[in-house]
Amino acid sequence: MHPVLFKIGPLTLTCFGLMAACGYLSAILFCYKTKDFRGITTDNIADLTFVSMLSGIIGARVFYVVQFWNQFEYNPTKIFRVDEGGLVFYGGFIFALIGIYIYCRKKKLSVLGVFDACAPCLALGHAFGRIGCFLNGCCYGEPCNLPWGVQFPEGSMPFKSYPFRKIHPVQLYESLFNLFLAFFLFHILKRKKSEGIVAGAYLISYGTARFLLEFIR
């Protein structure tokens, strides 16, 4: 666990913020590989990047704040400290989908085609994001006796829940799964012309994996 990378005066760079930025950058770069398979232009990618990033961050934060309101009830200014962590993936996913859908309708693009092209990129970006969760000490797992179990340091959220005990590094499990999923979906994207197959494969695959991981989280 290493939540803060460095601090210079009022400037603080957190590992979560850095990994989130790496996730967005990797997703954008990957989109330039996937776009050609569904007839999306470079200008579309630039627009979709902005729309999905803005709506995704807002949605992820809104869901987190609602779910853990006790953390912000007496200090509402912390609601805007996204750099400190505290994002709910499915909140960001839902809001990003809504933003992309509205954009596609406005530009008369195929919604399913755009979702197909974005699915591998989303999985790749999410892989980086979960590494950020691990370094931040959030979204942790339950106790385990496995050789790769992790004991988080005193003062961290996992330590407060399970002091001096090893727990499942579920953040890294999910990161590895998303990395595999990204390239699996890209493989399908290159070979399947029918729209919606890649997006459907993403929803089924990630939904199943997340359901299973919740048992040890």
PyMOL CGO cylinders between C-alpha atoms (Angstrom):
from pymol import cmd
from pymol.cgo import CYLINDER

trace = [
    CYLINDER, 0.00, 0.00, 0.00, 1.38, 3.40, -1.01, 0.3, 1, 1, 1, 1, 1, 1,
    CYLINDER, 1.38, 3.40, -1.01, -1.41, 6.00, -1.21, 0.3, 1, 1, 1, 1, 1, 1,
    CYLINDER, -1.41, 6.00, -1.21, 0.80, 9.09, -1.68, 0.3, 1, 1, 1, 1, 1, 1,
    CYLINDER, 0.80, 9.09, -1.68, 3.52, 9.09, -4.33, 0.3, 1, 1, 1, 1, 1, 1,
    CYLINDER, 3.52, 9.09, -4.33, 5.01, 12.45, -3.40, 0.3, 1, 1, 1, 1, 1, 1,
    CYLINDER, 5.01, 12.45, -3.40, 4.05, 15.76, -1.85, 0.3, 1, 1, 1, 1, 1, 1,
    CYLINDER, 4.05, 15.76, -1.85, 5.55, 19.15, -2.70, 0.3, 1, 1, 1, 1, 1, 1,
    CYLINDER, 5.55, 19.15, -2.70, 4.00, 21.97, -0.70, 0.3, 1, 1, 1, 1, 1, 1,
    CYLINDER, 4.00, 21.97, -0.70, 0.27, 22.03, -1.43, 0.3, 1, 1, 1, 1, 1, 1,
    CYLINDER, 0.27, 22.03, -1.43, 0.73, 19.66, -4.38, 0.3, 1, 1, 1, 1, 1, 1,
    CYLINDER, 0.73, 19.66, -4.38, 0.05, 16.01, -3.60, 0.3, 1, 1, 1, 1, 1, 1,
    CYLINDER, 0.05, 16.01, -3.60, 0.23, 13.23, -6.17, 0.3, 1, 1, 1, 1, 1, 1,
    CYLINDER, 0.23, 13.23, -6.17, -1.59, 10.11, -5.03, 0.3, 1, 1, 1, 1, 1, 1,
    CYLINDER, -1.59, 10.11, -5.03, -0.97, 6.67, -6.49, 0.3, 1, 1, 1, 1, 1, 1,
    CYLINDER, -0.97, 6.67, -6.49, -4.70, 6.28, -7.03, 0.3, 1, 1, 1, 1, 1, 1,
    CYLINDER, -4.70, 6.28, -7.03, -4.80, 9.49, -9.07, 0.3, 1, 1, 1, 1, 1, 1,
    CYLINDER, -4.80, 9.49, -9.07, -1.73, 8.44, -11.06, 0.3, 1, 1, 1, 1, 1, 1,
    CYLINDER, -1.73, 8.44, -11.06, -3.12, 5.00, -11.86, 0.3, 1, 1, 1, 1, 1, 1,
    CYLINDER, -3.12, 5.00, -11.86, -6.51, 6.48, -12.78, 0.3, 1, 1, 1, 1, 1, 1,
    CYLINDER, -6.51, 6.48, -12.78, -4.72, 8.83, -15.19, 0.3, 1, 1, 1, 1, 1, 1,
    CYLINDER, -4.72, 8.83, -15.19, -2.74, 5.91, -16.62, 0.3, 1, 1, 1, 1, 1, 1,
    CYLINDER, -2.74, 5.91, -16.62, -5.99, 4.01, -17.04, 0.3, 1, 1, 1, 1, 1, 1,
    CYLINDER, -5.99, 4.01, -17.04, -7.63, 6.84, -18.99, 0.3, 1, 1, 1, 1, 1, 1,
    CYLINDER, -7.63, 6.84, -18.99, -4.53, 7.34, -21.14, 0.3, 1, 1, 1, 1, 1, 1,
    CYLINDER, -4.53, 7.34, -21.14, -4.22, 3.63, -21.94, 0.3, 1, 1, 1, 1, 1, 1,
    CYLINDER, -4.22, 3.63, -21.94, -7.92, 3.42, -22.76, 0.3, 1, 1, 1, 1, 1, 1,
    CYLINDER, -7.92, 3.42, -22.76, -7.67, 6.40, -25.12, 0.3, 1, 1, 1, 1, 1, 1,
    CYLINDER, -7.67, 6.40, -25.12, -4.62, 5.02, -26.91, 0.3, 1, 1, 1, 1, 1, 1,
    CYLINDER, -4.62, 5.02, -26.91, -6.27, 1.61, -27.24, 0.3, 1, 1, 1, 1, 1, 1,
    CYLINDER, -6.27, 1.61, -27.24, -9.33, 3.29, -28.77, 0.3, 1, 1, 1, 1, 1, 1,
    CYLINDER, -9.33, 3.29, -28.77, -7.18, 4.38, -31.69, 0.3, 1, 1, 1, 1, 1, 1,
    CYLINDER, -7.18, 4.38, -31.69, -6.63, 0.65, -32.34, 0.3, 1, 1, 1, 1, 1, 1,
    CYLINDER, -6.63, 0.65, -32.34, -10.27, -0.39, -31.96, 0.3, 1, 1, 1, 1, 1, 1,
    CYLINDER, -10.27, -0.39, -31.96, -12.01, 2.48, -33.74, 0.3, 1, 1, 1, 1, 1, 1,
    CYLINDER, -12.01, 2.48, -33.74, -11.31, 1.26, -37.29, 0.3, 1, 1, 1, 1, 1, 1,
    CYLINDER, -11.31, 1.26, -37.29, -13.22, -1.96, -36.71, 0.3, 1, 1, 1, 1, 1, 1,
    CYLINDER, -13.22, -1.96, -36.71, -16.47, -0.06, -36.20, 0.3, 1, 1, 1, 1, 1, 1,
    CYLINDER, -16.47, -0.06, -36.20, -15.99, 2.94, -38.50, 0.3, 1, 1, 1, 1, 1, 1,
    CYLINDER, -15.99, 2.94, -38.50, -15.30, 5.55, -35.81, 0.3, 1, 1, 1, 1, 1, 1,
    CYLINDER, -15.30, 5.55, -35.81, -13.22, 8.61, -36.66, 0.3, 1, 1, 1, 1, 1, 1,
    CYLINDER, -13.22, 8.61, -36.66, -10.37, 10.21, -34.72, 0.3, 1, 1, 1, 1, 1, 1,
    CYLINDER, -10.37, 10.21, -34.72, -12.59, 13.22, -33.97, 0.3, 1, 1, 1, 1, 1, 1,
    CYLINDER, -12.59, 13.22, -33.97, -15.21, 10.86, -32.53, 0.3, 1, 1, 1, 1, 1, 1,
    CYLINDER, -15.21, 10.86, -32.53, -12.58, 9.36, -30.22, 0.3, 1, 1, 1, 1, 1, 1,
    CYLINDER, -12.58, 9.36, -30.22, -11.59, 12.80, -28.93, 0.3, 1, 1, 1, 1, 1, 1,
    CYLINDER, -11.59, 12.80, -28.93, -15.23, 13.69, -28.24, 0.3, 1, 1, 1, 1, 1, 1,
    CYLINDER, -15.23, 13.69, -28.24, -16.06, 10.33, -26.69, 0.3, 1, 1, 1, 1, 1, 1,
    CYLINDER, -16.06, 10.33, -26.69, -13.01, 10.53, -24.45, 0.3, 1, 1, 1, 1, 1, 1,
    CYLINDER, -13.01, 10.53, -24.45, -14.16, 13.82, -22.99, 0.3, 1, 1, 1, 1, 1, 1,
    CYLINDER, -14.16, 13.82, -22.99, -17.80, 12.74, -22.67, 0.3, 1, 1, 1, 1, 1, 1,
    CYLINDER, -17.80, 12.74, -22.67, -17.05, 9.37, -21.07, 0.3, 1, 1, 1, 1, 1, 1,
    CYLINDER, -17.05, 9.37, -21.07, -14.37, 10.75, -18.74, 0.3, 1, 1, 1, 1, 1, 1,
    CYLINDER, -14.37, 10.75, -18.74, -16.49, 13.61, -17.43, 0.3, 1, 1, 1, 1, 1, 1,
    CYLINDER, -16.49, 13.61, -17.43, -19.72, 11.64, -17.06, 0.3, 1, 1, 1, 1, 1, 1,
    CYLINDER, -19.72, 11.64, -17.06, -17.85, 8.59, -15.71, 0.3, 1, 1, 1, 1, 1, 1,
    CYLINDER, -17.85, 8.59, -15.71, -16.04, 10.51, -12.96, 0.3, 1, 1, 1, 1, 1, 1,
    CYLINDER, -16.04, 10.51, -12.96, -19.23, 12.29, -11.94, 0.3, 1, 1, 1, 1, 1, 1,
    CYLINDER, -19.23, 12.29, -11.94, -21.20, 9.04, -11.81, 0.3, 1, 1, 1, 1, 1, 1,
    CYLINDER, -21.20, 9.04, -11.81, -18.50, 7.11, -9.96, 0.3, 1, 1, 1, 1, 1, 1,
    CYLINDER, -18.50, 7.11, -9.96, -18.17, 9.84, -7.36, 0.3, 1, 1, 1, 1, 1, 1,
    CYLINDER, -18.17, 9.84, -7.36, -21.90, 10.35, -6.92, 0.3, 1, 1, 1, 1, 1, 1,
    CYLINDER, -21.90, 10.35, -6.92, -22.45, 6.65, -6.26, 0.3, 1, 1, 1, 1, 1, 1,
    CYLINDER, -22.45, 6.65, -6.26, -19.54, 6.54, -3.80, 0.3, 1, 1, 1, 1, 1, 1,
    CYLINDER, -19.54, 6.54, -3.80, -20.71, 9.61, -1.87, 0.3, 1, 1, 1, 1, 1, 1,
    CYLINDER, -20.71, 9.61, -1.87, -24.26, 8.26, -1.63, 0.3, 1, 1, 1, 1, 1, 1,
    CYLINDER, -24.26, 8.26, -1.63, -23.01, 4.84, -0.52, 0.3, 1, 1, 1, 1, 1, 1,
    CYLINDER, -23.01, 4.84, -0.52, -20.56, 6.22, 2.08, 0.3, 1, 1, 1, 1, 1, 1,
    CYLINDER, -20.56, 6.22, 2.08, -22.25, 9.45, 3.06, 0.3, 1, 1, 1, 1, 1, 1,
    CYLINDER, -22.25, 9.45, 3.06, -21.01, 9.10, 6.65, 0.3, 1, 1, 1, 1, 1, 1,
    CYLINDER, -21.01, 9.10, 6.65, -17.51, 9.98, 5.39, 0.3, 1, 1, 1, 1, 1, 1,
    CYLINDER, -17.51, 9.98, 5.39, -18.70, 13.33, 4.01, 0.3, 1, 1, 1, 1, 1, 1,
    CYLINDER, -18.70, 13.33, 4.01, -21.58, 14.31, 6.28, 0.3, 1, 1, 1, 1, 1, 1,
    CYLINDER, -21.58, 14.31, 6.28, -19.45, 16.58, 8.46, 0.3, 1, 1, 1, 1, 1, 1,
    CYLINDER, -19.45, 16.58, 8.46, -16.89, 17.55, 5.82, 0.3, 1, 1, 1, 1, 1, 1,
    CYLINDER, -16.89, 17.55, 5.82, -18.74, 18.03, 2.50, 0.3, 1, 1, 1, 1, 1, 1,
    CYLINDER, -18.74, 18.03, 2.50, -15.75, 19.70, 0.83, 0.3, 1, 1, 1, 1, 1, 1,
    CYLINDER, -15.75, 19.70, 0.83, -14.10, 16.25, 0.65, 0.3, 1, 1, 1, 1, 1, 1,
    CYLINDER, -14.10, 16.25, 0.65, -16.76, 15.25, -1.88, 0.3, 1, 1, 1, 1, 1, 1,
    CYLINDER, -16.76, 15.25, -1.88, -14.62, 16.90, -4.56, 0.3, 1, 1, 1, 1, 1, 1,
    CYLINDER, -14.62, 16.90, -4.56, -11.33, 15.22, -3.52, 0.3, 1, 1, 1, 1, 1, 1,
    CYLINDER, -11.33, 15.22, -3.52, -11.46, 12.54, -6.18, 0.3, 1, 1, 1, 1, 1, 1,
    CYLINDER, -11.46, 12.54, -6.18, -7.66, 12.34, -6.13, 0.3, 1, 1, 1, 1, 1, 1,
    CYLINDER, -7.66, 12.34, -6.13, -7.88, 10.68, -2.70, 0.3, 1, 1, 1, 1, 1, 1,
    CYLINDER, -7.88, 10.68, -2.70, -9.88, 7.76, -4.10, 0.3, 1, 1, 1, 1, 1, 1,
    CYLINDER, -9.88, 7.76, -4.10, -13.49, 6.87, -3.61, 0.3, 1, 1, 1, 1, 1, 1,
    CYLINDER, -13.49, 6.87, -3.61, -15.02, 5.97, -6.96, 0.3, 1, 1, 1, 1, 1, 1,
    CYLINDER, -15.02, 5.97, -6.96, -17.66, 3.31, -7.56, 0.3, 1, 1, 1, 1, 1, 1,
    CYLINDER, -17.66, 3.31, -7.56, -17.06, 1.59, -10.89, 0.3, 1, 1, 1, 1, 1, 1,
    CYLINDER, -17.06, 1.59, -10.89, -20.66, 0.77, -11.72, 0.3, 1, 1, 1, 1, 1, 1,
    CYLINDER, -20.66, 0.77, -11.72, -21.69, 4.37, -11.04, 0.3, 1, 1, 1, 1, 1, 1,
    CYLINDER, -21.69, 4.37, -11.04, -19.10, 5.61, -13.50, 0.3, 1, 1, 1, 1, 1, 1,
    CYLINDER, -19.10, 5.61, -13.50, -20.03, 2.87, -15.95, 0.3, 1, 1, 1, 1, 1, 1,
    CYLINDER, -20.03, 2.87, -15.95, -23.73, 3.78, -15.91, 0.3, 1, 1, 1, 1, 1, 1,
    CYLINDER, -23.73, 3.78, -15.91, -23.12, 7.51, -16.29, 0.3, 1, 1, 1, 1, 1, 1,
    CYLINDER, -23.12, 7.51, -16.29, -20.51, 6.96, -19.01, 0.3, 1, 1, 1, 1, 1, 1,
    CYLINDER, -20.51, 6.96, -19.01, -22.93, 4.75, -20.95, 0.3, 1, 1, 1, 1, 1, 1,
    CYLINDER, -22.93, 4.75, -20.95, -25.59, 7.44, -20.73, 0.3, 1, 1, 1, 1, 1, 1,
    CYLINDER, -25.59, 7.44, -20.73, -23.12, 10.09, -21.91, 0.3, 1, 1, 1, 1, 1, 1,
    CYLINDER, -23.12, 10.09, -21.91, -21.92, 7.95, -24.82, 0.3, 1, 1, 1, 1, 1, 1,
    CYLINDER, -21.92, 7.95, -24.82, -25.49, 7.09, -25.80, 0.3, 1, 1, 1, 1, 1, 1,
    CYLINDER, -25.49, 7.09, -25.80, -26.50, 10.75, -25.93, 0.3, 1, 1, 1, 1, 1, 1,
    CYLINDER, -26.50, 10.75, -25.93, -23.41, 11.60, -27.98, 0.3, 1, 1, 1, 1, 1, 1,
    CYLINDER, -23.41, 11.60, -27.98, -24.06, 8.77, -30.45, 0.3, 1, 1, 1, 1, 1, 1,
    CYLINDER, -24.06, 8.77, -30.45, -27.65, 9.83, -30.95, 0.3, 1, 1, 1, 1, 1, 1,
    CYLINDER, -27.65, 9.83, -30.95, -26.59, 13.41, -31.53, 0.3, 1, 1, 1, 1, 1, 1,
    CYLINDER, -26.59, 13.41, -31.53, -23.87, 12.45, -34.05, 0.3, 1, 1, 1, 1, 1, 1,
    CYLINDER, -23.87, 12.45, -34.05, -25.99, 9.68, -35.63, 0.3, 1, 1, 1, 1, 1, 1,
    CYLINDER, -25.99, 9.68, -35.63, -23.43, 6.98, -34.81, 0.3, 1, 1, 1, 1, 1, 1,
    CYLINDER, -23.43, 6.98, -34.81, -24.24, 3.34, -34.18, 0.3, 1, 1, 1, 1, 1, 1,
    CYLINDER, -24.24, 3.34, -34.18, -24.58, 3.00, -30.42, 0.3, 1, 1, 1, 1, 1, 1,
    CYLINDER, -24.58, 3.00, -30.42, -23.72, -0.71, -30.45, 0.3, 1, 1, 1, 1, 1, 1,
    CYLINDER, -23.72, -0.71, -30.45, -20.76, -0.11, -32.75, 0.3, 1, 1, 1, 1, 1, 1,
    CYLINDER, -20.76, -0.11, -32.75, -19.33, 2.52, -30.43, 0.3, 1, 1, 1, 1, 1, 1,
    CYLINDER, -19.33, 2.52, -30.43, -19.92, 0.31, -27.38, 0.3, 1, 1, 1, 1, 1, 1,
    CYLINDER, -19.92, 0.31, -27.38, -18.09, -2.52, -29.16, 0.3, 1, 1, 1, 1, 1, 1,
    CYLINDER, -18.09, -2.52, -29.16, -15.08, -0.31, -29.85, 0.3, 1, 1, 1, 1, 1, 1,
    CYLINDER, -15.08, -0.31, -29.85, -15.04, 1.06, -26.29, 0.3, 1, 1, 1, 1, 1, 1,
    CYLINDER, -15.04, 1.06, -26.29, -15.44, -2.24, -24.42, 0.3, 1, 1, 1, 1, 1, 1,
    CYLINDER, -15.44, -2.24, -24.42, -11.81, -3.46, -24.72, 0.3, 1, 1, 1, 1, 1, 1,
    CYLINDER, -11.81, -3.46, -24.72, -10.58, 0.03, -23.84, 0.3, 1, 1, 1, 1, 1, 1,
    CYLINDER, -10.58, 0.03, -23.84, -12.79, 0.18, -20.77, 0.3, 1, 1, 1, 1, 1, 1,
    CYLINDER, -12.79, 0.18, -20.77, -11.45, -3.15, -19.53, 0.3, 1, 1, 1, 1, 1, 1,
    CYLINDER, -11.45, -3.15, -19.53, -7.83, -2.02, -20.03, 0.3, 1, 1, 1, 1, 1, 1,
    CYLINDER, -7.83, -2.02, -20.03, -8.38, 1.28, -18.23, 0.3, 1, 1, 1, 1, 1, 1,
    CYLINDER, -8.38, 1.28, -18.23, -10.17, -0.52, -15.40, 0.3, 1, 1, 1, 1, 1, 1,
    CYLINDER, -10.17, -0.52, -15.40, -7.14, -2.81, -14.94, 0.3, 1, 1, 1, 1, 1, 1,
    CYLINDER, -7.14, -2.81, -14.94, -5.01, 0.23, -14.09, 0.3, 1, 1, 1, 1, 1, 1,
    CYLINDER, -5.01, 0.23, -14.09, -7.72, 1.66, -11.87, 0.3, 1, 1, 1, 1, 1, 1,
    CYLINDER, -7.72, 1.66, -11.87, -7.83, -1.45, -9.70, 0.3, 1, 1, 1, 1, 1, 1,
    CYLINDER, -7.83, -1.45, -9.70, -4.07, -1.25, -9.17, 0.3, 1, 1, 1, 1, 1, 1,
    CYLINDER, -4.07, -1.25, -9.17, -4.75, 2.25, -7.86, 0.3, 1, 1, 1, 1, 1, 1,
    CYLINDER, -4.75, 2.25, -7.86, -7.33, 0.80, -5.49, 0.3, 1, 1, 1, 1, 1, 1,
    CYLINDER, -7.33, 0.80, -5.49, -4.76, -1.66, -4.17, 0.3, 1, 1, 1, 1, 1, 1,
    CYLINDER, -4.76, -1.66, -4.17, -2.18, 1.09, -3.59, 0.3, 1, 1, 1, 1, 1, 1,
    CYLINDER, -2.18, 1.09, -3.59, -4.83, 3.25, -1.93, 0.3, 1, 1, 1, 1, 1, 1,
    CYLINDER, -4.83, 3.25, -1.93, -6.05, 0.43, 0.33, 0.3, 1, 1, 1, 1, 1, 1,
    CYLINDER, -6.05, 0.43, 0.33, -9.70, 0.59, -0.72, 0.3, 1, 1, 1, 1, 1, 1,
    CYLINDER, -9.70, 0.59, -0.72, -12.02, -2.07, -2.19, 0.3, 1, 1, 1, 1, 1, 1,
    CYLINDER, -12.02, -2.07, -2.19, -10.20, -4.73, -0.16, 0.3, 1, 1, 1, 1, 1, 1,
    CYLINDER, -10.20, -4.73, -0.16, -11.01, -8.39, 0.33, 0.3, 1, 1, 1, 1, 1, 1,
    CYLINDER, -11.01, -8.39, 0.33, -11.77, -10.75, 3.18, 0.3, 1, 1, 1, 1, 1, 1,
    CYLINDER, -11.77, -10.75, 3.18, -9.23, -12.63, 5.34, 0.3, 1, 1, 1, 1, 1, 1,
    CYLINDER, -9.23, -12.63, 5.34, -7.41, -15.59, 3.81, 0.3, 1, 1, 1, 1, 1, 1,
    CYLINDER, -7.41, -15.59, 3.81, -4.49, -17.92, 4.56, 0.3, 1, 1, 1, 1, 1, 1,
    CYLINDER, -4.49, -17.92, 4.56, -3.17, -18.09, 1.01, 0.3, 1, 1, 1, 1, 1, 1,
    CYLINDER, -3.17, -18.09, 1.01, 0.54, -17.47, 0.29, 0.3, 1, 1, 1, 1, 1, 1,
    CYLINDER, 0.54, -17.47, 0.29, -0.29, -14.34, -1.69, 0.3, 1, 1, 1, 1, 1, 1,
    CYLINDER, -0.29, -14.34, -1.69, -2.53, -12.88, 1.01, 0.3, 1, 1, 1, 1, 1, 1,
    CYLINDER, -2.53, -12.88, 1.01, -1.69, -9.26, 1.88, 0.3, 1, 1, 1, 1, 1, 1,
    CYLINDER, -1.69, -9.26, 1.88, -1.48, -7.61, 5.28, 0.3, 1, 1, 1, 1, 1, 1,
    CYLINDER, -1.48, -7.61, 5.28, -2.11, -3.88, 5.01, 0.3, 1, 1, 1, 1, 1, 1,
    CYLINDER, -2.11, -3.88, 5.01, -0.32, -1.42, 7.34, 0.3, 1, 1, 1, 1, 1, 1,
    CYLINDER, -0.32, -1.42, 7.34, -1.73, 0.03, 10.53, 0.3, 1, 1, 1, 1, 1, 1,
    CYLINDER, -1.73, 0.03, 10.53, -4.03, 2.97, 10.02, 0.3, 1, 1, 1, 1, 1, 1,
    CYLINDER, -4.03, 2.97, 10.02, -5.33, 1.74, 6.66, 0.3, 1, 1, 1, 1, 1, 1,
    CYLINDER, -5.33, 1.74, 6.66, -8.97, 0.88, 6.03, 0.3, 1, 1, 1, 1, 1, 1,
    CYLINDER, -8.97, 0.88, 6.03, -8.23, -2.87, 5.62, 0.3, 1, 1, 1, 1, 1, 1,
    CYLINDER, -8.23, -2.87, 5.62, -6.24, -2.92, 8.87, 0.3, 1, 1, 1, 1, 1, 1,
    CYLINDER, -6.24, -2.92, 8.87, -9.11, -1.31, 10.77, 0.3, 1, 1, 1, 1, 1, 1,
    CYLINDER, -9.11, -1.31, 10.77, -11.42, -4.08, 9.55, 0.3, 1, 1, 1, 1, 1, 1,
    CYLINDER, -11.42, -4.08, 9.55, -8.96, -6.98, 9.85, 0.3, 1, 1, 1, 1, 1, 1,
    CYLINDER, -8.96, -6.98, 9.85, -6.03, -6.00, 12.10, 0.3, 1, 1, 1, 1, 1, 1,
    CYLINDER, -6.03, -6.00, 12.10, -2.85, -8.07, 11.67, 0.3, 1, 1, 1, 1, 1, 1,
    CYLINDER, -2.85, -8.07, 11.67, -4.56, -10.45, 9.25, 0.3, 1, 1, 1, 1, 1, 1,
    CYLINDER, -4.56, -10.45, 9.25, -3.83, -11.34, 5.64, 0.3, 1, 1, 1, 1, 1, 1,
    CYLINDER, -3.83, -11.34, 5.64, -6.62, -10.62, 3.18, 0.3, 1, 1, 1, 1, 1, 1,
    CYLINDER, -6.62, -10.62, 3.18, -7.38, -11.38, -0.45, 0.3, 1, 1, 1, 1, 1, 1,
    CYLINDER, -7.38, -11.38, -0.45, -5.86, -8.79, -2.82, 0.3, 1, 1, 1, 1, 1, 1,
    CYLINDER, -5.86, -8.79, -2.82, -9.12, -8.71, -4.77, 0.3, 1, 1, 1, 1, 1, 1,
    CYLINDER, -9.12, -8.71, -4.77, -8.09, -5.45, -6.43, 0.3, 1, 1, 1, 1, 1, 1,
    CYLINDER, -8.09, -5.45, -6.43, -5.21, -7.29, -8.14, 0.3, 1, 1, 1, 1, 1, 1,
    CYLINDER, -5.21, -7.29, -8.14, -7.43, -10.26, -9.01, 0.3, 1, 1, 1, 1, 1, 1,
    CYLINDER, -7.43, -10.26, -9.01, -9.78, -7.89, -10.80, 0.3, 1, 1, 1, 1, 1, 1,
    CYLINDER, -9.78, -7.89, -10.80, -6.92, -6.02, -12.44, 0.3, 1, 1, 1, 1, 1, 1,
    CYLINDER, -6.92, -6.02, -12.44, -5.49, -9.19, -13.95, 0.3, 1, 1, 1, 1, 1, 1,
    CYLINDER, -5.49, -9.19, -13.95, -8.92, -10.31, -15.11, 0.3, 1, 1, 1, 1, 1, 1,
    CYLINDER, -8.92, -10.31, -15.11, -9.58, -6.97, -16.80, 0.3, 1, 1, 1, 1, 1, 1,
    CYLINDER, -9.58, -6.97, -16.80, -6.20, -7.08, -18.54, 0.3, 1, 1, 1, 1, 1, 1,
    CYLINDER, -6.20, -7.08, -18.54, -7.00, -10.51, -19.96, 0.3, 1, 1, 1, 1, 1, 1,
    CYLINDER, -7.00, -10.51, -19.96, -10.52, -9.39, -20.84, 0.3, 1, 1, 1, 1, 1, 1,
    CYLINDER, -10.52, -9.39, -20.84, -9.28, -6.34, -22.75, 0.3, 1, 1, 1, 1, 1, 1,
    CYLINDER, -9.28, -6.34, -22.75, -7.23, -8.38, -25.18, 0.3, 1, 1, 1, 1, 1, 1,
    CYLINDER, -7.23, -8.38, -25.18, -9.83, -11.14, -25.40, 0.3, 1, 1, 1, 1, 1, 1,
    CYLINDER, -9.83, -11.14, -25.40, -12.43, -8.57, -26.46, 0.3, 1, 1, 1, 1, 1, 1,
    CYLINDER, -12.43, -8.57, -26.46, -10.02, -7.02, -28.94, 0.3, 1, 1, 1, 1, 1, 1,
    CYLINDER, -10.02, -7.02, -28.94, -9.53, -10.47, -30.47, 0.3, 1, 1, 1, 1, 1, 1,
    CYLINDER, -9.53, -10.47, -30.47, -13.31, -10.81, -30.89, 0.3, 1, 1, 1, 1, 1, 1,
    CYLINDER, -13.31, -10.81, -30.89, -13.61, -7.26, -32.24, 0.3, 1, 1, 1, 1, 1, 1,
    CYLINDER, -13.61, -7.26, -32.24, -11.17, -7.98, -35.05, 0.3, 1, 1, 1, 1, 1, 1,
    CYLINDER, -11.17, -7.98, -35.05, -13.04, -11.11, -36.15, 0.3, 1, 1, 1, 1, 1, 1,
    CYLINDER, -13.04, -11.11, -36.15, -16.73, -10.41, -35.55, 0.3, 1, 1, 1, 1, 1, 1,
    CYLINDER, -16.73, -10.41, -35.55, -18.44, -7.85, -37.77, 0.3, 1, 1, 1, 1, 1, 1,
    CYLINDER, -18.44, -7.85, -37.77, -21.88, -8.08, -36.16, 0.3, 1, 1, 1, 1, 1, 1,
    CYLINDER, -21.88, -8.08, -36.16, -22.43, -5.15, -33.83, 0.3, 1, 1, 1, 1, 1, 1,
    CYLINDER, -22.43, -5.15, -33.83, -23.16, -5.73, -30.17, 0.3, 1, 1, 1, 1, 1, 1,
    CYLINDER, -23.16, -5.73, -30.17, -21.23, -9.00, -29.77, 0.3, 1, 1, 1, 1, 1, 1,
    CYLINDER, -21.23, -9.00, -29.77, -18.18, -7.42, -28.13, 0.3, 1, 1, 1, 1, 1, 1,
    CYLINDER, -18.18, -7.42, -28.13, -20.26, -5.20, -25.84, 0.3, 1, 1, 1, 1, 1, 1,
    CYLINDER, -20.26, -5.20, -25.84, -22.37, -8.19, -24.84, 0.3, 1, 1, 1, 1, 1, 1,
    CYLINDER, -22.37, -8.19, -24.84, -19.27, -10.31, -24.18, 0.3, 1, 1, 1, 1, 1, 1,
    CYLINDER, -19.27, -10.31, -24.18, -17.91, -7.56, -21.94, 0.3, 1, 1, 1, 1, 1, 1,
    CYLINDER, -17.91, -7.56, -21.94, -21.09, -7.25, -19.90, 0.3, 1, 1, 1, 1, 1, 1,
    CYLINDER, -21.09, -7.25, -19.90, -21.41, -11.01, -19.41, 0.3, 1, 1, 1, 1, 1, 1,
    CYLINDER, -21.41, -11.01, -19.41, -17.72, -11.60, -18.66, 0.3, 1, 1, 1, 1, 1, 1,
    CYLINDER, -17.72, -11.60, -18.66, -17.16, -8.71, -16.30, 0.3, 1, 1, 1, 1, 1, 1,
    CYLINDER, -17.16, -8.71, -16.30, -20.54, -9.13, -14.64, 0.3, 1, 1, 1, 1, 1, 1,
    CYLINDER, -20.54, -9.13, -14.64, -19.77, -12.78, -13.89, 0.3, 1, 1, 1, 1, 1, 1,
    CYLINDER, -19.77, -12.78, -13.89, -16.28, -12.03, -12.60, 0.3, 1, 1, 1, 1, 1, 1,
    CYLINDER, -16.28, -12.03, -12.60, -17.49, -9.20, -10.39, 0.3, 1, 1, 1, 1, 1, 1,
    CYLINDER, -17.49, -9.20, -10.39, -20.28, -11.37, -8.99, 0.3, 1, 1, 1, 1, 1, 1,
    CYLINDER, -20.28, -11.37, -8.99, -17.77, -14.07, -8.02, 0.3, 1, 1, 1, 1, 1, 1,
    CYLINDER, -17.77, -14.07, -8.02, -15.28, -11.61, -6.53, 0.3, 1, 1, 1, 1, 1, 1,
    CYLINDER, -15.28, -11.61, -6.53, -17.96, -10.14, -4.29, 0.3, 1, 1, 1, 1, 1, 1,
    CYLINDER, -17.96, -10.14, -4.29, -17.90, -13.39, -2.28, 0.3, 1, 1, 1, 1, 1, 1,
    CYLINDER, -17.90, -13.39, -2.28, -14.34, -12.63, -1.10, 0.3, 1, 1, 1, 1, 1, 1,
    CYLINDER, -14.34, -12.63, -1.10, -14.62, -8.84, -0.94, 0.3, 1, 1, 1, 1, 1, 1,
]
cmd.load_cgo(trace, "trace")
